[in-house]
């Protein structure tokens, strides 16, 4: 996992570039940005650009670390094979 807010080189990086980085590194992108990433992922798929997956956290604040970890654990248990995330956009919440 890579926390963008802890990587100074990525500070202020455009969303498209973050998805490109996740794709190059074959990492599922985890974000709180429900305003932009669903559109970006959809545009990529329509344009024939695959991505390793995107999990949009909703109803959780980024400072709620325990809730974030539990929610991501639940999402990964629901899709344990990394290949299941390929081109998948998931909205995940506490109730996931």
Phi and psi restraints in degrees (value plus and minus 20) as a CYANA .aco file:
   2 UNK   PHI    -143.4  -103.4
   2 UNK   PSI     101.4   141.4
   3 UNK   PHI    -113.5   -73.5
   3 UNK   PSI      89.9   129.9
   4 UNK   PHI     -79.5   -39.5
   4 UNK   PSI     -58.4   -18.4
   5 UNK   PHI     -88.9   -48.9
   5 UNK   PSI     -29.6    10.4
   6 UNK   PHI    -121.0   -81.0
   6 UNK   PSI     -22.6    17.4
   7 UNK   PHI    -129.0   -89.0
   7 UNK   PSI      83.6   123.6
   8 UNK   PHI     -78.6   -38.6
   8 UNK   PSI     -52.9   -12.9
   9 UNK   PHI     -83.7   -43.7
   9 UNK   PSI     -44.1    -4.1
  10 UNK   PHI    -118.6   -78.6
  10 UNK   PSI     -21.5    18.5
  11 UNK   PHI     -78.8   -38.8
  11 UNK   PSI     102.2   142.2
  12 UNK   PHI      58.2    98.2
  12 UNK   PSI      -9.3    30.7
  13 UNK   PHI     -85.8   -45.8
  13 UNK   PSI     114.1   154.1
  14 UNK   PHI     -81.1   -41.1
  14 UNK   PSI     128.8   168.8
  15 UNK   PHI     -75.1   -35.1
  15 UNK   PSI     -63.1   -23.1
  16 UNK   PHI     -76.7   -36.7
  16 UNK   PSI     -61.9   -21.9
  17 UNK   PHI     -88.0   -48.0
  17 UNK   PSI     -53.2   -13.2
  18 UNK   PHI     -85.9   -45.9
  18 UNK   PSI     -61.2   -21.2
  19 UNK   PHI     -87.9   -47.9
  19 UNK   PSI     -56.2   -16.2
  20 UNK   PHI     -82.5   -42.5
  20 UNK   PSI     -63.4   -23.4
  21 UNK   PHI     -82.0   -42.0
  21 UNK   PSI     -66.7   -26.7
  22 UNK   PHI     -79.3   -39.3
  22 UNK   PSI     -59.5   -19.5
  23 UNK   PHI     -87.1   -47.1
  23 UNK   PSI     -65.7   -25.7
  24 UNK   PHI     -78.9   -38.9
  24 UNK   PSI     -59.5   -19.5
  25 UNK   PHI    -111.4   -71.4
  25 UNK   PSI     -17.4    22.6
  26 UNK   PHI      32.1    72.1
  26 UNK   PSI      29.9    69.9
  27 UNK   PHI    -134.7   -94.7
  27 UNK   PSI     119.6   159.6
  28 UNK   PHI     -89.3   -49.3
  28 UNK   PSI     111.0   151.0
  29 UNK   PHI    -103.6   -63.6
  29 UNK   PSI     107.8   147.8
  30 UNK   PHI    -131.9   -91.9
  30 UNK   PSI     107.6   147.6
  31 UNK   PHI    -165.6  -125.6
  31 UNK   PSI     138.1   178.1
  32 UNK   PHI    -118.7   -78.7
  32 UNK   PSI     -22.7    17.3
  33 UNK   PHI    -103.6   -63.6
  33 UNK   PSI      61.5   101.5
  34 UNK   PHI     -97.7   -57.7
  34 UNK   PSI     -30.0    10.0
  35 UNK   PHI    -101.5   -61.5
  35 UNK   PSI     -54.3   -14.3
  36 UNK   PHI    -131.9   -91.9
  36 UNK   PSI     -62.1   -22.1
  37 UNK   PHI     -86.7   -46.7
  37 UNK   PSI     -55.2   -15.2
  38 UNK   PHI     -78.8   -38.8
  38 UNK   PSI     -61.6   -21.6
  39 UNK   PHI     -85.1   -45.1
  39 UNK   PSI     -65.3   -25.3
  40 UNK   PHI     -82.0   -42.0
  40 UNK   PSI     -65.8   -25.8
  41 UNK   PHI     -81.7   -41.7
  41 UNK   PSI     -62.0   -22.0
  42 UNK   PHI     -82.9   -42.9
  42 UNK   PSI     -65.2   -25.2
  43 UNK   PHI     -81.4   -41.4
  43 UNK   PSI     -60.8   -20.8
  44 UNK   PHI     -81.0   -41.0
  44 UNK   PSI     -67.0   -27.0
  45 UNK   PHI     -85.0   -45.0
  45 UNK   PSI     -61.2   -21.2
  46 UNK   PHI     -83.0   -43.0
  46 UNK   PSI     -51.4   -11.4
  47 UNK   PHI    -108.0   -68.0
  47 UNK   PSI     -16.2    23.8
  48 UNK   PHI      57.6    97.6
  48 UNK   PSI      -0.1    39.9
  49 UNK   PHI    -121.5   -81.5
  49 UNK   PSI      90.5   130.5
  50 UNK   PHI     -94.5   -54.5
  50 UNK   PSI     138.5   178.5
  51 UNK   PHI    -161.8  -121.8
  51 UNK   PSI     141.5   181.5
  52 UNK   PHI     -99.5   -59.5
  52 UNK   PSI     -20.3    19.7
  53 UNK   PHI      99.1   139.1
  53 UNK   PSI     139.2   179.2
  54 UNK   PHI    -165.6  -125.6
  54 UNK   PSI     108.4   148.4
  55 UNK   PHI    -132.3   -92.3
  55 UNK   PSI      97.0   137.0
  56 UNK   PHI    -119.4   -79.4
  56 UNK   PSI      96.5   136.5
  57 UNK   PHI    -101.9   -61.9
  57 UNK   PSI     107.4   147.4
  58 UNK   PHI    -147.4  -107.4
  58 UNK   PSI     124.9   164.9
  59 UNK   PHI      55.3    95.3
  59 UNK   PSI      -5.5    34.5
  60 UNK   PHI    -154.3  -114.3
  60 UNK   PSI     118.8   158.8
  61 UNK   PHI    -110.6   -70.6
  61 UNK   PSI     129.9   169.9
  62 UNK   PHI     -84.0   -44.0
  62 UNK   PSI     -39.9     0.1
  63 UNK   PHI    -104.5   -64.5
  63 UNK   PSI     -26.4    13.6
  64 UNK   PHI    -108.2   -68.2
  64 UNK   PSI      49.7    89.7
  65 UNK   PHI     -76.4   -36.4
  65 UNK   PSI     -65.2   -25.2
  66 UNK   PHI     -79.5   -39.5
  66 UNK   PSI     -64.5   -24.5
  67 UNK   PHI     -85.9   -45.9
  67 UNK   PSI     -58.5   -18.5
  68 UNK   PHI     -82.0   -42.0
  68 UNK   PSI     -68.3   -28.3
  69 UNK   PHI     -82.9   -42.9
  69 UNK   PSI     -65.8   -25.8
  70 UNK   PHI     -83.2   -43.2
  70 UNK   PSI     -60.5   -20.5
  71 UNK   PHI     -86.3   -46.3
  71 UNK   PSI     -64.5   -24.5
  72 UNK   PHI     -87.3   -47.3
  72 UNK   PSI     -54.7   -14.7
  73 UNK   PHI     -82.7   -42.7
  73 UNK   PSI     -63.8   -23.8
  74 UNK   PHI     -83.0   -43.0
  74 UNK   PSI     -61.2   -21.2
  75 UNK   PHI     -86.1   -46.1
  75 UNK   PSI     -59.0   -19.0
  76 UNK   PHI     -92.5   -52.5
  76 UNK   PSI     -50.7   -10.7
  77 UNK   PHI     -89.0   -49.0
  77 UNK   PSI     -54.0   -14.0
  78 UNK   PHI     -90.0   -50.0
  78 UNK   PSI     -47.9    -7.9
  79 UNK   PHI    -153.8  -113.8
  79 UNK   PSI      52.6    92.6
  80 UNK   PHI     -89.9   -49.9
  80 UNK   PSI     -45.3    -5.3
  81 UNK   PHI    -106.1   -66.1
  81 UNK   PSI     100.5   140.5
  82 UNK   PHI     -73.6   -33.6
  82 UNK   PSI     -50.3   -10.3
  83 UNK   PHI     -83.7   -43.7
  83 UNK   PSI     -45.0    -5.0
  84 UNK   PHI     -88.3   -48.3
  84 UNK   PSI     -38.1     1.9
  85 UNK   PHI    -107.8   -67.8
  85 UNK   PSI     -36.7     3.3
  86 UNK   PHI     -72.2   -32.2
  86 UNK   PSI     100.7   140.7
  87 UNK   PHI      42.6    82.6
  87 UNK   PSI      -3.9    36.1
  88 UNK   PHI    -117.1   -77.1
  88 UNK   PSI     116.1   156.1
  89 UNK   PHI    -134.5   -94.5
  89 UNK   PSI     100.4   140.4
  90 UNK   PHI    -141.0  -101.0
  90 UNK   PSI     114.2   154.2
  91 UNK   PHI    -117.8   -77.8
  91 UNK   PSI      97.0   137.0
  92 UNK   PHI    -139.0   -99.0
  92 UNK   PSI     121.5   161.5
  93 UNK   PHI    -158.7  -118.7
  93 UNK   PSI     158.7   198.7
  94 UNK   PHI     -74.4   -34.4
  94 UNK   PSI     -54.7   -14.7
  95 UNK   PHI    -103.2   -63.2
  95 UNK   PSI     -17.9    22.1
